[in-house]
Structures are given as C-alpha cells and as structure tokens.
Amino acid sequence: MNANEKSILLQSNQLGVMRDLFERIIENKGPLGKWASQAEGYFVFPKLEGPISNRMKFQGKEVITWSINDYLGLANSPDVKSVDAEAAAEYGSAYPMGARMMSGHTDSHEQLEQELAAFVQKESAYLLNFGYQGMVSAIDALVSKDDIIVYDVDSHACIIDGVRLHMGKRFTFKHNDIESLEKNLERAKKMAEQTGGGILVITEGVFGMRGEQGKLKEIVNLKKKYNFRLFVDDAHGFGTLGKTGAGAGEEQEVQDDIDVYFATFAKSMAGIGAFLAADKGIIDYLKYNLRSQMFAKSLPMIYVKGALKRLDMLRTMPELKAKLWENVNALQNGLKERGFDIGTTTSCVTPVYLNGSIPEAMALVKDLRENYGIFCSIVVYPVIPKGLILLRLIPTATHTLTDIEETLVAFSAIRSRLENGTYKRLSAAVAAAMGE
Ligand SMILES: Cc1ncc(COP(=O)(O)O)c(C=O)c1O
C-alpha cells in the first residue's frame, strides 16, 4: 500500500460508518486482481512480441504460441497487411466521424454488411464496433421487460452482462444440457403467458474455454413447442466451422433457425469489430435501437476495408480452413493418443485437463515456457473446478507439424513431472522467485 492509499484508508476510517469509495477497491482487488503480484507480466498481461504467428517472442525467447485466436493465420498475411496499410494511408484512423446514424455512414460499411449477411446466409447484417459491447447492447435491444431470457450458464461475459441489463425475468440452463433447457423453457413459457412477452434463448456456437459446440440442433428442435427466438454468439465458430465457414449453425445444418447470429472480427478475421445478422426486419429495428452503435462513433474505415479483405479471403481461400483443421486434427489426435484428457471439444479450441493445485499449475506453465518454449493459456479455479488445471491450446493455420510434435513431446514431459510431484516441490521455489 503506498502513502496515498494509506491516507485514503486513514481518512475513511475517521468518517465513521460511511466508507470512502476507494477503500473497498484498495482492500479487495477482486478475484483475479488478488493474484496480480504473483501473476502480472507472466501469467496475466504477458507481452508476446514479434509478428503474430506460430512462433513469437516471450521475454526475449522464442515460444510456440498456442494462445492466439488467429485461426486462419490472417493476422500477418502480407495481403491483409497491405490492405490495412492502404486504408490507413487513404483514410487515417478517424474517418468516418460520428455515429452511423448521424455522420459516420459510408458505402463501404453497407457493402461489408451485405457481404457478411450473404456469407452467413442471412438477409441482413449490422456492424458493431466491438463484439463485447455489441452483444451487451443487442440483448438489451431485443428484449423488453415483459420478455423472458433463457441462457446457458457457461455463457461468455458479454452475454452475462447483456442479461444484466434486462429488466424482466431470466433463467439459466445447465451448460449444454437440453433437459435443463426444457425445464427452464417450461417456466419461461408460463411466465411469458402471464406477462404477454416472448422468450429469447441465448447460447454460443462454440464455448471458448472447453471448445464444445452449443447444441444448436437440439435447441432448435424445441422451438415449435416453446415458441422462442434463438440468439447465437458464434465468435469461435465463424470462419472455422461449416462447409463455407459460416459457423456452428452451418456445421449443424440449422443456420436458418438461428434468429439472430453474432460473430466478432477478433478471431478468424484477425481484426476488430463484429456484426449481427438476421432477417431484414430485425436488423432494421436494431439499426434504430442498438445503443452501442447509435451513441458511439462508427467503425473506422481501416477496419471496414480490412474486414472486406479478410472476408474475401475467408470466401475464396478454403485452403486456410483446411490447413487449420489439419492442424486441429493432428494436435487433438496426438494428445488423445498420448492419453491426455481433452474433454468434449468439437471445435478448434483444444483444452487439456490435468489434476493439480494452482501453485502446481503455475510451476508447470513456467516449465513449459522456460524449458520447452511452449506458450499456452492456463485456466484454474474458479473458472473450472478446484484441483483441475486447464491448458488451452488454439491451433491456427500457421502452425506446423513440427510445432505440434514439439508440443506433444513437451506435454508428455510435463505430465510426468506433474505426476511425480516435481511441480509440488518447485511451486514453493517459483513463488519465491516471483517475489512472494
Ligand atoms: C464468445 C465471445 N463473444 C464475444 C466476444 C467479444 O468480442 P470482441 O473481442 O469483438 O469484443 C468474445 C471475445 O473476443 C468471445 O469469445
């Protein structure tokens, strides 16, 4: 605690029962923030340097990067970068100024929307500046206080936060559990009959932590019985799943039954921005009611032009998706052959589940990075149950079979060391080295 923080605490103690707003913030840094002193710069906020690719630099050393959602390898494509550079030279980063409704609208925004709609097989699309904010705002716009939301309990934070804005009733269903969904739809239906509202079901095309696809086909089968509309966040499915890359709905042959489709440009498009796609009447409504776009500056032209180029590559270069899946299959099969538990993934997202404590997980990840040159994300309690370690690998089209082989060898080695107690012993040393 620095002198300023101490003085805030002192002042607030003298104020009787009322607390200074910052007192709680200083005392309690939150569920993730409390790990900052041990984790920052290494486990969280790490700096990956060099061109975005299969191998980057971490703290000056080359690592195989398994934590970047550049699924199709577009981030460092010379063609993509030259379109980005040309757009920057022509428009700068400001154009167009203002919200779409007021002064920030262009032919290129419209063109991108038309092309996106066609790509995901919907009538119409609407651009969003950021996926997260857009999703929050879309949920807010789609429901009134009389409507009921039913959503998967493991949903991404943008869905959770969108639901928080909802003034009416909401129910969660157990993750990807159709029986639980039905139970909650029963409740929702009864409630909607009282309020005179409708039901919105929200789920994901692919759940980004464990890699399972949302059970869209089974969900769609319940539509007739419960008369709901379906909103799917397909951040990880767009560009990676389905015959043409249109996502999880196409993969499961239910794209037409998704009433509102969402995807971000932040993953397979290796850009920034996002979009919603639906029937024209719904998009027309959203254009006039989606607060994150009505009251915010339009998506800058650099990103619009960049997204047009990336989308063109998604459409015309199926070899990128083919290469991605060659790598996904090589990695996932290799892990399974070596007896690793990769859960129930049905997408590119490749989780590896191991048993161990948080300090063991930290020692293990340090070993992977320092001694094997492998950089992957680590997920621990409370995101997953206590005692489990989830190492999350994101294969991309830029990975090579050598990267995969080296990773498999490294994973076998770290598993033996985890099982023989090496990390239990090392974790004390790791904590000491990190200033604990
Ligand atoms: C499932 C899901 N939805 C939404 C988002 C947010 O998208 P954006 O990064 O464009 O804000 C993400 C993360 O990028 C995501 O994984």
The ligand as a Tripos MOL2 file, in Angstrom:
@<TRIPOS>MOLECULE
LIG
   16    16     1     0     0
SMALL
NO_CHARGES

@<TRIPOS>ATOM
      1 C1        -17.7350  -15.8730  -27.2050 C.3       1 LIG1
      2 C2        -17.2780  -14.4500  -27.3610 C.ar      1 LIG1
      3 N1        -18.1880  -13.4830  -27.5550 N.ar      1 LIG1
      4 C3        -17.8140  -12.1910  -27.6850 C.ar      1 LIG1
      5 C4        -16.5060  -11.8140  -27.6160 C.ar      1 LIG1
      6 C5        -16.1630  -10.3480  -27.6910 C.3       1 LIG1
      7 O1        -15.7360   -9.9620  -28.9440 O.3       1 LIG1
      8 P1        -14.7840   -8.6860  -29.1420 P.3       1 LIG1
      9 O2        -13.3990   -9.1180  -28.8520 O.co2     1 LIG1
     10 O3        -15.0170   -8.3050  -30.5810 O.co2     1 LIG1
     11 O4        -15.2490   -7.6180  -28.2090 O.co2     1 LIG1
     12 C6        -15.5160  -12.7900  -27.4250 C.ar      1 LIG1
     13 C7        -14.0760  -12.4580  -27.3480 C.2       1 LIG1
     14 O5        -13.4610  -11.8760  -28.1610 O.2       1 LIG1
     15 C8        -15.9180  -14.1450  -27.3080 C.ar      1 LIG1
     16 O6        -15.0110  -15.1190  -27.1130 O.3       1 LIG1
@<TRIPOS>BOND
     1     1     2 1
     2     2     3 ar
     3     2    15 ar
     4     3     4 ar
     5     4     5 ar
     6     5     6 1
     7     5    12 ar
     8     6     7 1
     9     7     8 1
    10     8     9 2
    11     8    10 1
    12     8    11 1
    13    12    13 1
    14    12    15 ar
    15    13    14 2
    16    15    16 1
@<TRIPOS>SUBSTRUCTURE
     1 LIG1         1 GROUP 0 **** ****
